Amino acid sequence: MPSLISLILSGNKILAIEQPVFSPVWKQLKKIDLSGNPLRCDCRMKWVVKAGFPRTTYGECEEPPTLSEKSIDELKVDQLTYC
């Protein structure tokens, strides 16, 4: 998908932004919408925090409880210790 720049996956019960699935297109995205998904902000999200989020990013953590309702684009690597 070399032309993909916007990815809207809101309300799809997605739990994690898995590196094998998303990394091939991650750097070219200008927008990602993961709102309405029960995202688990755990060690599996470290790669995306290090890579950086697209300019327009929507989504909030549901788990762990300490990160509940935190916007995913505000996450720091040291917060992602839960797994």
HTML snippet that shows the backbone in 3Dmol.js (N, CA, C, O; Angstrom):
<script src="https://3Dmol.org/build/3Dmol-min.js"></script>
<div id="view" style="width:600px;height:400px;position:relative"></div>
<script>
const pdb = `
ATOM      1  N   MET A   1       0.830  -1.189   0.000  1.00  0.00           N
ATOM      2  CA  MET A   1       0.000   0.000   0.000  1.00  0.00           C
ATOM      3  C   MET A   1       0.874   1.253   0.000  1.00  0.00           C
ATOM      4  O   MET A   1       0.856   2.008   0.972  1.00  0.00           O
ATOM      5  N   PRO A   2       1.614   1.484  -1.032  1.00  0.00           N
ATOM      6  CA  PRO A   2       2.559   2.604  -1.054  1.00  0.00           C
ATOM      7  C   PRO A   2       1.915   3.987  -1.060  1.00  0.00           C
ATOM      8  O   PRO A   2       2.602   4.973  -0.791  1.00  0.00           O
ATOM      9  N   SER A   3       0.635   4.094  -1.353  1.00  0.00           N
ATOM     10  CA  SER A   3      -0.028   5.399  -1.392  1.00  0.00           C
ATOM     11  C   SER A   3      -0.878   5.681  -0.165  1.00  0.00           C
ATOM     12  O   SER A   3      -1.509   6.735  -0.082  1.00  0.00           O
ATOM     13  N   LEU A   4      -0.906   4.770   0.778  1.00  0.00           N
ATOM     14  CA  LEU A   4      -1.735   4.934   1.964  1.00  0.00           C
ATOM     15  C   LEU A   4      -1.203   6.063   2.844  1.00  0.00           C
ATOM     16  O   LEU A   4      -0.050   6.027   3.275  1.00  0.00           O
ATOM     17  N   ILE A   5      -2.041   7.065   3.110  1.00  0.00           N
ATOM     18  CA  ILE A   5      -1.628   8.169   3.984  1.00  0.00           C
ATOM     19  C   ILE A   5      -2.607   8.389   5.140  1.00  0.00           C
ATOM     20  O   ILE A   5      -2.284   9.086   6.101  1.00  0.00           O
ATOM     21  N   SER A   6      -3.790   7.803   5.049  1.00  0.00           N
ATOM     22  CA  SER A   6      -4.805   7.972   6.080  1.00  0.00           C
ATOM     23  C   SER A   6      -5.398   6.606   6.410  1.00  0.00           C
ATOM     24  O   SER A   6      -5.773   5.843   5.521  1.00  0.00           O
ATOM     25  N   LEU A   7      -5.475   6.317   7.705  1.00  0.00           N
ATOM     26  CA  LEU A   7      -5.981   5.022   8.134  1.00  0.00           C
ATOM     27  C   LEU A   7      -7.020   5.252   9.228  1.00  0.00           C
ATOM     28  O   LEU A   7      -6.692   5.732  10.313  1.00  0.00           O
ATOM     29  N   ILE A   8      -8.263   4.912   8.939  1.00  0.00           N
ATOM     30  CA  ILE A   8      -9.354   5.114   9.887  1.00  0.00           C
ATOM     31  C   ILE A   8      -9.852   3.740  10.321  1.00  0.00           C
ATOM     32  O   ILE A   8     -10.486   3.018   9.551  1.00  0.00           O
ATOM     33  N   LEU A   9      -9.551   3.399  11.564  1.00  0.00           N
ATOM     34  CA  LEU A   9      -9.909   2.101  12.122  1.00  0.00           C
ATOM     35  C   LEU A   9     -10.707   2.269  13.411  1.00  0.00           C
ATOM     36  O   LEU A   9     -10.628   1.427  14.305  1.00  0.00           O
ATOM     37  N   SER A  10     -11.458   3.328  13.509  1.00  0.00           N
ATOM     38  CA  SER A  10     -12.219   3.598  14.730  1.00  0.00           C
ATOM     39  C   SER A  10     -13.310   2.549  14.936  1.00  0.00           C
ATOM     40  O   SER A  10     -13.924   2.070  13.983  1.00  0.00           O
ATOM     41  N   GLY A  11     -13.534   2.204  16.210  1.00  0.00           N
ATOM     42  CA  GLY A  11     -14.599   1.286  16.573  1.00  0.00           C
ATOM     43  C   GLY A  11     -14.440  -0.134  16.075  1.00  0.00           C
ATOM     44  O   GLY A  11     -15.434  -0.772  15.728  1.00  0.00           O
ATOM     45  N   ASN A  12     -13.220  -0.653  16.029  1.00  0.00           N
ATOM     46  CA  ASN A  12     -12.995  -2.001  15.509  1.00  0.00           C
ATOM     47  C   ASN A  12     -12.492  -3.016  16.530  1.00  0.00           C
ATOM     48  O   ASN A  12     -12.058  -4.104  16.153  1.00  0.00           O
ATOM     49  N   LYS A  13     -12.544  -2.682  17.798  1.00  0.00           N
ATOM     50  CA  LYS A  13     -12.115  -3.576  18.879  1.00  0.00           C
ATOM     51  C   LYS A  13     -10.632  -3.936  18.782  1.00  0.00           C
ATOM     52  O   LYS A  13     -10.225  -5.026  19.184  1.00  0.00           O
ATOM     53  N   ILE A  14      -9.831  -3.019  18.250  1.00  0.00           N
ATOM     54  CA  ILE A  14      -8.391  -3.222  18.150  1.00  0.00           C
ATOM     55  C   ILE A  14      -7.776  -3.046  19.532  1.00  0.00           C
ATOM     56  O   ILE A  14      -8.060  -2.068  20.223  1.00  0.00           O
ATOM     57  N   LEU A  15      -6.937  -3.994  19.933  1.00  0.00           N
ATOM     58  CA  LEU A  15      -6.317  -3.959  21.251  1.00  0.00           C
ATOM     59  C   LEU A  15      -4.907  -3.387  21.227  1.00  0.00           C
ATOM     60  O   LEU A  15      -4.471  -2.775  22.201  1.00  0.00           O
ATOM     61  N   ALA A  16      -4.189  -3.580  20.123  1.00  0.00           N
ATOM     62  CA  ALA A  16      -2.790  -3.158  20.067  1.00  0.00           C
ATOM     63  C   ALA A  16      -2.413  -2.719  18.657  1.00  0.00           C
ATOM     64  O   ALA A  16      -3.018  -3.135  17.669  1.00  0.00           O
ATOM     65  N   ILE A  17      -1.404  -1.874  18.600  1.00  0.00           N
ATOM     66  CA  ILE A  17      -0.840  -1.450  17.319  1.00  0.00           C
ATOM     67  C   ILE A  17       0.372  -2.352  17.094  1.00  0.00           C
ATOM     68  O   ILE A  17       1.499  -1.995  17.439  1.00  0.00           O
ATOM     69  N   GLU A  18       0.131  -3.493  16.527  1.00  0.00           N
ATOM     70  CA  GLU A  18       1.165  -4.519  16.364  1.00  0.00           C
ATOM     71  C   GLU A  18       2.179  -4.110  15.296  1.00  0.00           C
ATOM     72  O   GLU A  18       1.805  -3.707  14.195  1.00  0.00           O
ATOM     73  N   GLN A  19       3.446  -4.218  15.629  1.00  0.00           N
ATOM     74  CA  GLN A  19       4.511  -3.811  14.719  1.00  0.00           C
ATOM     75  C   GLN A  19       4.489  -4.550  13.383  1.00  0.00           C
ATOM     76  O   GLN A  19       4.623  -3.898  12.347  1.00  0.00           O
ATOM     77  N   PRO A  20       4.328  -5.879  13.348  1.00  0.00           N
ATOM     78  CA  PRO A  20       4.327  -6.566  12.041  1.00  0.00           C
ATOM     79  C   PRO A  20       3.213  -6.090  11.105  1.00  0.00           C
ATOM     80  O   PRO A  20       3.374  -6.118   9.885  1.00  0.00           O
ATOM     81  N   VAL A  21       2.099  -5.660  11.664  1.00  0.00           N
ATOM     82  CA  VAL A  21       0.958  -5.231  10.861  1.00  0.00           C
ATOM     83  C   VAL A  21       1.121  -3.790  10.377  1.00  0.00           C
ATOM     84  O   VAL A  21       0.896  -3.494   9.204  1.00  0.00           O
ATOM     85  N   PHE A  22       1.509  -2.904  11.282  1.00  0.00           N
ATOM     86  CA  PHE A  22       1.491  -1.480  10.978  1.00  0.00           C
ATOM     87  C   PHE A  22       2.825  -0.887  10.512  1.00  0.00           C
ATOM     88  O   PHE A  22       2.820   0.124   9.809  1.00  0.00           O
ATOM     89  N   SER A  23       3.953  -1.476  10.876  1.00  0.00           N
ATOM     90  CA  SER A  23       5.244  -0.842  10.552  1.00  0.00           C
ATOM     91  C   SER A  23       5.501  -0.650   9.055  1.00  0.00           C
ATOM     92  O   SER A  23       6.166   0.322   8.698  1.00  0.00           O
ATOM     93  N   PRO A  24       5.015  -1.519   8.157  1.00  0.00           N
ATOM     94  CA  PRO A  24       5.286  -1.288   6.736  1.00  0.00           C
ATOM     95  C   PRO A  24       4.717   0.032   6.193  1.00  0.00           C
ATOM     96  O   PRO A  24       5.233   0.565   5.210  1.00  0.00           O
ATOM     97  N   VAL A  25       3.669   0.557   6.818  1.00  0.00           N
ATOM     98  CA  VAL A  25       3.051   1.790   6.318  1.00  0.00           C
ATOM     99  C   VAL A  25       3.148   2.951   7.306  1.00  0.00           C
ATOM    100  O   VAL A  25       2.758   4.072   6.980  1.00  0.00           O
ATOM    101  N   TRP A  26       3.661   2.696   8.501  1.00  0.00           N
ATOM    102  CA  TRP A  26       3.597   3.679   9.582  1.00  0.00           C
ATOM    103  C   TRP A  26       4.215   5.026   9.216  1.00  0.00           C
ATOM    104  O   TRP A  26       3.596   6.064   9.448  1.00  0.00           O
ATOM    105  N   LYS A  27       5.391   5.033   8.665  1.00  0.00           N
ATOM    106  CA  LYS A  27       6.106   6.286   8.377  1.00  0.00           C
ATOM    107  C   LYS A  27       5.420   7.148   7.314  1.00  0.00           C
ATOM    108  O   LYS A  27       5.632   8.360   7.287  1.00  0.00           O
ATOM    109  N   GLN A  28       4.616   6.563   6.454  1.00  0.00           N
ATOM    110  CA  GLN A  28       3.967   7.344   5.402  1.00  0.00           C
ATOM    111  C   GLN A  28       2.606   7.894   5.830  1.00  0.00           C
ATOM    112  O   GLN A  28       2.026   8.724   5.129  1.00  0.00           O
ATOM    113  N   LEU A  29       2.091   7.436   6.980  1.00  0.00           N
ATOM    114  CA  LEU A  29       0.776   7.902   7.429  1.00  0.00           C
ATOM    115  C   LEU A  29       0.815   9.351   7.891  1.00  0.00           C
ATOM    116  O   LEU A  29       1.734   9.767   8.598  1.00  0.00           O
ATOM    117  N   LYS A  30      -0.184  10.105   7.487  1.00  0.00           N
ATOM    118  CA  LYS A  30      -0.364  11.475   7.959  1.00  0.00           C
ATOM    119  C   LYS A  30      -1.505  11.534   8.970  1.00  0.00           C
ATOM    120  O   LYS A  30      -1.614  12.485   9.744  1.00  0.00           O
ATOM    121  N   LYS A  31      -2.362  10.496   8.953  1.00  0.00           N
ATOM    122  CA  LYS A  31      -3.493  10.442   9.878  1.00  0.00           C
ATOM    123  C   LYS A  31      -3.777   8.994  10.240  1.00  0.00           C
ATOM    124  O   LYS A  31      -3.775   8.108   9.385  1.00  0.00           O
ATOM    125  N   ILE A  32      -4.022   8.775  11.529  1.00  0.00           N
ATOM    126  CA  ILE A  32      -4.511   7.471  11.980  1.00  0.00           C
ATOM    127  C   ILE A  32      -5.590   7.719  13.030  1.00  0.00           C
ATOM    128  O   ILE A  32      -5.395   8.488  13.971  1.00  0.00           O
ATOM    129  N   ASP A  33      -6.701   7.071  12.856  1.00  0.00           N
ATOM    130  CA  ASP A  33      -7.818   7.201  13.789  1.00  0.00           C
ATOM    131  C   ASP A  33      -8.114   5.833  14.394  1.00  0.00           C
ATOM    132  O   ASP A  33      -8.644   4.942  13.731  1.00  0.00           O
ATOM    133  N   LEU A  34      -7.761   5.690  15.656  1.00  0.00           N
ATOM    134  CA  LEU A  34      -8.008   4.456  16.395  1.00  0.00           C
ATOM    135  C   LEU A  34      -8.996   4.698  17.532  1.00  0.00           C
ATOM    136  O   LEU A  34      -9.078   3.898  18.464  1.00  0.00           O
ATOM    137  N   SER A  35      -9.737   5.785  17.462  1.00  0.00           N
ATOM    138  CA  SER A  35     -10.693   6.108  18.517  1.00  0.00           C
ATOM    139  C   SER A  35     -11.766   5.028  18.616  1.00  0.00           C
ATOM    140  O   SER A  35     -12.114   4.380  17.628  1.00  0.00           O
ATOM    141  N   GLY A  36     -12.279   4.850  19.826  1.00  0.00           N
ATOM    142  CA  GLY A  36     -13.330   3.862  20.028  1.00  0.00           C
ATOM    143  C   GLY A  36     -12.838   2.433  20.070  1.00  0.00           C
ATOM    144  O   GLY A  36     -13.642   1.505  19.986  1.00  0.00           O
ATOM    145  N   ASN A  37     -11.537   2.231  20.199  1.00  0.00           N
ATOM    146  CA  ASN A  37     -10.955   0.899  20.327  1.00  0.00           C
ATOM    147  C   ASN A  37     -10.437   0.717  21.756  1.00  0.00           C
ATOM    148  O   ASN A  37      -9.967   1.680  22.361  1.00  0.00           O
ATOM    149  N   PRO A  38     -10.513  -0.489  22.301  1.00  0.00           N
ATOM    150  CA  PRO A  38     -10.032  -0.737  23.665  1.00  0.00           C
ATOM    151  C   PRO A  38      -8.515  -0.957  23.694  1.00  0.00           C
ATOM    152  O   PRO A  38      -8.053  -2.046  24.032  1.00  0.00           O
ATOM    153  N   LEU A  39      -7.750   0.066  23.343  1.00  0.00           N
ATOM    154  CA  LEU A  39      -6.304  -0.070  23.198  1.00  0.00           C
ATOM    155  C   LEU A  39      -5.612  -0.405  24.511  1.00  0.00           C
ATOM    156  O   LEU A  39      -5.878   0.206  25.547  1.00  0.00           O
ATOM    157  N   ARG A  40      -4.729  -1.380  24.448  1.00  0.00           N
ATOM    158  CA  ARG A  40      -3.887  -1.756  25.586  1.00  0.00           C
ATOM    159  C   ARG A  40      -2.530  -1.094  25.380  1.00  0.00           C
ATOM    160  O   ARG A  40      -1.748  -1.500  24.520  1.00  0.00           O
ATOM    161  N   CYS A  41      -2.275  -0.100  26.159  1.00  0.00           N
ATOM    162  CA  CYS A  41      -1.012   0.631  26.032  1.00  0.00           C
ATOM    163  C   CYS A  41       0.037  -0.065  26.885  1.00  0.00           C
ATOM    164  O   CYS A  41       0.260   0.287  28.043  1.00  0.00           O
ATOM    165  N   ASP A  42       0.666  -1.051  26.288  1.00  0.00           N
ATOM    166  CA  ASP A  42       1.654  -1.861  26.985  1.00  0.00           C
ATOM    167  C   ASP A  42       2.941  -1.928  26.179  1.00  0.00           C
ATOM    168  O   ASP A  42       3.138  -1.141  25.254  1.00  0.00           O
ATOM    169  N   CYS A  43       3.807  -2.851  26.519  1.00  0.00           N
ATOM    170  CA  CYS A  43       5.125  -2.935  25.889  1.00  0.00           C
ATOM    171  C   CYS A  43       5.051  -3.122  24.369  1.00  0.00           C
ATOM    172  O   CYS A  43       6.014  -2.810  23.668  1.00  0.00           O
ATOM    173  N   ARG A  44       3.944  -3.617  23.859  1.00  0.00           N
ATOM    174  CA  ARG A  44       3.810  -3.792  22.411  1.00  0.00           C
ATOM    175  C   ARG A  44       3.721  -2.459  21.667  1.00  0.00           C
ATOM    176  O   ARG A  44       3.851  -2.420  20.444  1.00  0.00           O
ATOM    177  N   MET A  45       3.502  -1.372  22.402  1.00  0.00           N
ATOM    178  CA  MET A  45       3.381  -0.050  21.772  1.00  0.00           C
ATOM    179  C   MET A  45       4.698   0.728  21.794  1.00  0.00           C
ATOM    180  O   MET A  45       4.767   1.840  21.270  1.00  0.00           O
ATOM    181  N   LYS A  46       5.731   0.159  22.390  1.00  0.00           N
ATOM    182  CA  LYS A  46       7.017   0.876  22.469  1.00  0.00           C
ATOM    183  C   LYS A  46       7.536   1.248  21.088  1.00  0.00           C
ATOM    184  O   LYS A  46       8.044   2.352  20.894  1.00  0.00           O
ATOM    185  N   TRP A  47       7.415   0.350  20.143  1.00  0.00           N
ATOM    186  CA  TRP A  47       7.958   0.609  18.809  1.00  0.00           C
ATOM    187  C   TRP A  47       7.319   1.841  18.184  1.00  0.00           C
ATOM    188  O   TRP A  47       8.001   2.620  17.519  1.00  0.00           O
ATOM    189  N   VAL A  48       6.026   2.025  18.389  1.00  0.00           N
ATOM    190  CA  VAL A  48       5.329   3.128  17.756  1.00  0.00           C
ATOM    191  C   VAL A  48       5.648   4.456  18.449  1.00  0.00           C
ATOM    192  O   VAL A  48       5.711   5.498  17.796  1.00  0.00           O
ATOM    193  N   VAL A  49       5.847   4.419  19.752  1.00  0.00           N
ATOM    194  CA  VAL A  49       6.246   5.630  20.467  1.00  0.00           C
ATOM    195  C   VAL A  49       7.629   6.069  19.988  1.00  0.00           C
ATOM    196  O   VAL A  49       7.874   7.258  19.787  1.00  0.00           O
ATOM    197  N   LYS A  50       8.521   5.111  19.810  1.00  0.00           N
ATOM    198  CA  LYS A  50       9.866   5.423  19.312  1.00  0.00           C
ATOM    199  C   LYS A  50       9.831   5.920  17.866  1.00  0.00           C
ATOM    200  O   LYS A  50      10.593   6.815  17.501  1.00  0.00           O
ATOM    201  N   ALA A  51       8.959   5.351  17.050  1.00  0.00           N
ATOM    202  CA  ALA A  51       8.859   5.735  15.641  1.00  0.00           C
ATOM    203  C   ALA A  51       8.186   7.092  15.469  1.00  0.00           C
ATOM    204  O   ALA A  51       8.449   7.800  14.497  1.00  0.00           O
ATOM    205  N   GLY A  52       7.317   7.454  16.412  1.00  0.00           N
ATOM    206  CA  GLY A  52       6.583   8.712  16.320  1.00  0.00           C
ATOM    207  C   GLY A  52       5.211   8.500  15.691  1.00  0.00           C
ATOM    208  O   GLY A  52       5.009   7.604  14.872  1.00  0.00           O
ATOM    209  N   PHE A  53       4.295   9.338  16.094  1.00  0.00           N
ATOM    210  CA  PHE A  53       2.926   9.234  15.607  1.00  0.00           C
ATOM    211  C   PHE A  53       2.704  10.142  14.401  1.00  0.00           C
ATOM    212  O   PHE A  53       3.393  11.151  14.249  1.00  0.00           O
ATOM    213  N   PRO A  54       1.748   9.792  13.544  1.00  0.00           N
ATOM    214  CA  PRO A  54       1.393  10.674  12.435  1.00  0.00           C
ATOM    215  C   PRO A  54       0.930  12.038  12.958  1.00  0.00           C
ATOM    216  O   PRO A  54       0.517  12.168  14.110  1.00  0.00           O
ATOM    217  N   ARG A  55       1.006  13.023  12.110  1.00  0.00           N
ATOM    218  CA  ARG A  55       0.621  14.390  12.469  1.00  0.00           C
ATOM    219  C   ARG A  55      -0.756  14.436  13.124  1.00  0.00           C
ATOM    220  O   ARG A  55      -0.947  15.144  14.113  1.00  0.00           O
ATOM    221  N   THR A  56      -1.699  13.703  12.590  1.00  0.00           N
ATOM    222  CA  THR A  56      -3.047  13.646  13.146  1.00  0.00           C
ATOM    223  C   THR A  56      -3.282  12.235  13.671  1.00  0.00           C
ATOM    224  O   THR A  56      -3.353  11.277  12.901  1.00  0.00           O
ATOM    225  N   THR A  57      -3.401  12.121  14.989  1.00  0.00           N
ATOM    226  CA  THR A  57      -3.563  10.825  15.641  1.00  0.00           C
ATOM    227  C   THR A  57      -4.715  10.891  16.628  1.00  0.00           C
ATOM    228  O   THR A  57      -4.788  11.794  17.461  1.00  0.00           O
ATOM    229  N   TYR A  58      -5.608   9.926  16.522  1.00  0.00           N
ATOM    230  CA  TYR A  58      -6.728   9.823  17.458  1.00  0.00           C
ATOM    231  C   TYR A  58      -6.713   8.434  18.072  1.00  0.00           C
ATOM    232  O   TYR A  58      -6.536   7.438  17.370  1.00  0.00           O
ATOM    233  N   GLY A  59      -6.898   8.372  19.363  1.00  0.00           N
ATOM    234  CA  GLY A  59      -6.969   7.104  20.075  1.00  0.00           C
ATOM    235  C   GLY A  59      -6.583   7.309  21.522  1.00  0.00           C
ATOM    236  O   GLY A  59      -5.743   8.148  21.848  1.00  0.00           O
ATOM    237  N   GLU A  60      -7.212   6.527  22.386  1.00  0.00           N
ATOM    238  CA  GLU A  60      -6.932   6.600  23.817  1.00  0.00           C
ATOM    239  C   GLU A  60      -6.709   5.209  24.372  1.00  0.00           C
ATOM    240  O   GLU A  60      -7.281   4.225  23.901  1.00  0.00           O
ATOM    241  N   CYS A  61      -5.867   5.155  25.379  1.00  0.00           N
ATOM    242  CA  CYS A  61      -5.621   3.899  26.078  1.00  0.00           C
ATOM    243  C   CYS A  61      -6.841   3.522  26.904  1.00  0.00           C
ATOM    244  O   CYS A  61      -7.514   4.379  27.476  1.00  0.00           O
ATOM    245  N   GLU A  62      -7.108   2.239  26.953  1.00  0.00           N
ATOM    246  CA  GLU A  62      -8.125   1.722  27.871  1.00  0.00           C
ATOM    247  C   GLU A  62      -7.449   0.994  29.020  1.00  0.00           C
ATOM    248  O   GLU A  62      -7.918   1.038  30.157  1.00  0.00           O
ATOM    249  N   GLU A  63      -6.358   0.333  28.719  1.00  0.00           N
ATOM    250  CA  GLU A  63      -5.579  -0.406  29.713  1.00  0.00           C
ATOM    251  C   GLU A  63      -4.110  -0.044  29.555  1.00  0.00           C
ATOM    252  O   GLU A  63      -3.695   0.364  28.470  1.00  0.00           O
ATOM    253  N   PRO A  64      -3.322  -0.182  30.598  1.00  0.00           N
ATOM    254  CA  PRO A  64      -3.649  -0.505  31.977  1.00  0.00           C
ATOM    255  C   PRO A  64      -4.381   0.658  32.637  1.00  0.00           C
ATOM    256  O   PRO A  64      -4.419   1.759  32.089  1.00  0.00           O
ATOM    257  N   PRO A  65      -4.960   0.419  33.807  1.00  0.00           N
ATOM    258  CA  PRO A  65      -5.734   1.470  34.479  1.00  0.00           C
ATOM    259  C   PRO A  65      -4.971   2.781  34.688  1.00  0.00           C
ATOM    260  O   PRO A  65      -5.573   3.854  34.673  1.00  0.00           O
ATOM    261  N   THR A  66      -3.673   2.704  34.878  1.00  0.00           N
ATOM    262  CA  THR A  66      -2.872   3.924  35.099  1.00  0.00           C
ATOM    263  C   THR A  66      -2.804   4.806  33.858  1.00  0.00           C
ATOM    264  O   THR A  66      -2.516   5.997  33.970  1.00  0.00           O
ATOM    265  N   LEU A  67      -3.063   4.249  32.687  1.00  0.00           N
ATOM    266  CA  LEU A  67      -3.024   5.019  31.440  1.00  0.00           C
ATOM    267  C   LEU A  67      -4.403   5.183  30.799  1.00  0.00           C
ATOM    268  O   LEU A  67      -4.518   5.723  29.698  1.00  0.00           O
ATOM    269  N   SER A  68      -5.430   4.725  31.475  1.00  0.00           N
ATOM    270  CA  SER A  68      -6.782   4.796  30.940  1.00  0.00           C
ATOM    271  C   SER A  68      -7.155   6.232  30.564  1.00  0.00           C
ATOM    272  O   SER A  68      -6.972   7.162  31.350  1.00  0.00           O
ATOM    273  N   GLU A  69      -7.676   6.389  29.355  1.00  0.00           N
ATOM    274  CA  GLU A  69      -8.119   7.657  28.781  1.00  0.00           C
ATOM    275  C   GLU A  69      -6.976   8.590  28.377  1.00  0.00           C
ATOM    276  O   GLU A  69      -7.222   9.750  28.047  1.00  0.00           O
ATOM    277  N   LYS A  70      -5.751   8.111  28.397  1.00  0.00           N
ATOM    278  CA  LYS A  70      -4.616   8.912  27.939  1.00  0.00           C
ATOM    279  C   LYS A  70      -4.523   8.817  26.424  1.00  0.00           C
ATOM    280  O   LYS A  70      -4.624   7.728  25.859  1.00  0.00           O
ATOM    281  N   SER A  71      -4.333   9.936  25.776  1.00  0.00           N
ATOM    282  CA  SER A  71      -4.195   9.966  24.328  1.00  0.00           C
ATOM    283  C   SER A  71      -2.917   9.222  23.929  1.00  0.00           C
ATOM    284  O   SER A  71      -1.860   9.442  24.521  1.00  0.00           O
ATOM    285  N   ILE A  72      -3.012   8.354  22.940  1.00  0.00           N
ATOM    286  CA  ILE A  72      -1.856   7.529  22.583  1.00  0.00           C
ATOM    287  C   ILE A  72      -0.672   8.352  22.088  1.00  0.00           C
ATOM    288  O   ILE A  72       0.475   7.937  22.253  1.00  0.00           O
ATOM    289  N   ASP A  73      -0.928   9.507  21.486  1.00  0.00           N
ATOM    290  CA  ASP A  73       0.188  10.301  20.980  1.00  0.00           C
ATOM    291  C   ASP A  73       0.912  11.076  22.083  1.00  0.00           C
ATOM    292  O   ASP A  73       1.866  11.802  21.801  1.00  0.00           O
ATOM    293  N   GLU A  74       0.471  10.930  23.333  1.00  0.00           N
ATOM    294  CA  GLU A  74       1.141  11.550  24.473  1.00  0.00           C
ATOM    295  C   GLU A  74       1.936  10.538  25.290  1.00  0.00           C
ATOM    296  O   GLU A  74       2.530  10.893  26.308  1.00  0.00           O
ATOM    297  N   LEU A  75       1.951   9.275  24.850  1.00  0.00           N
ATOM    298  CA  LEU A  75       2.653   8.227  25.582  1.00  0.00           C
ATOM    299  C   LEU A  75       4.160   8.403  25.518  1.00  0.00           C
ATOM    300  O   LEU A  75       4.707   8.911  24.539  1.00  0.00           O
ATOM    301  N   LYS A  76       4.812   7.971  26.584  1.00  0.00           N
ATOM    302  CA  LYS A  76       6.279   7.943  26.664  1.00  0.00           C
ATOM    303  C   LYS A  76       6.702   6.490  26.837  1.00  0.00           C
ATOM    304  O   LYS A  76       5.974   5.699  27.436  1.00  0.00           O
ATOM    305  N   VAL A  77       7.865   6.138  26.323  1.00  0.00           N
ATOM    306  CA  VAL A  77       8.354   4.758  26.360  1.00  0.00           C
ATOM    307  C   VAL A  77       8.379   4.213  27.784  1.00  0.00           C
ATOM    308  O   VAL A  77       8.011   3.060  28.008  1.00  0.00           O
ATOM    309  N   ASP A  78       8.808   5.024  28.748  1.00  0.00           N
ATOM    310  CA  ASP A  78       8.921   4.533  30.124  1.00  0.00           C
ATOM    311  C   ASP A  78       7.569   4.253  30.785  1.00  0.00           C
ATOM    312  O   ASP A  78       7.536   3.664  31.866  1.00  0.00           O
ATOM    313  N   GLN A  79       6.468   4.652  30.175  1.00  0.00           N
ATOM    314  CA  GLN A  79       5.135   4.354  30.691  1.00  0.00           C
ATOM    315  C   GLN A  79       4.640   2.979  30.228  1.00  0.00           C
ATOM    316  O   GLN A  79       3.645   2.471  30.744  1.00  0.00           O
ATOM    317  N   LEU A  80       5.322   2.393  29.276  1.00  0.00           N
ATOM    318  CA  LEU A  80       4.849   1.168  28.629  1.00  0.00           C
ATOM    319  C   LEU A  80       5.562  -0.069  29.187  1.00  0.00           C
ATOM    320  O   LEU A  80       6.168  -0.833  28.435  1.00  0.00           O
ATOM    321  N   THR A  81       5.489  -0.257  30.483  1.00  0.00           N
ATOM    322  CA  THR A  81       6.150  -1.376  31.149  1.00  0.00           C
ATOM    323  C   THR A  81       5.229  -2.566  31.324  1.00  0.00           C
ATOM    324  O   THR A  81       5.699  -3.694  31.467  1.00  0.00           O
ATOM    325  N   TYR A  82       3.939  -2.337  31.316  1.00  0.00           N
ATOM    326  CA  TYR A  82       2.939  -3.383  31.497  1.00  0.00           C
ATOM    327  C   TYR A  82       2.919  -4.306  30.281  1.00  0.00           C
ATOM    328  O   TYR A  82       2.978  -3.834  29.145  1.00  0.00           O
ATOM    329  N   CYS A  83       2.836  -5.601  30.508  1.00  0.00           N
ATOM    330  CA  CYS A  83       2.682  -6.559  29.411  1.00  0.00           C
ATOM    331  C   CYS A  83       1.993  -7.823  29.855  1.00  0.00           C
ATOM    332  O   CYS A  83       1.787  -8.730  29.049  1.00  0.00           O
TER     333      CYS A  83
END
`;
const viewer = $3Dmol.createViewer("view");
viewer.addModel(pdb, "pdb");
viewer.setStyle({}, {cartoon: {color: "spectrum"}});
viewer.zoomTo();
viewer.render();
</script>
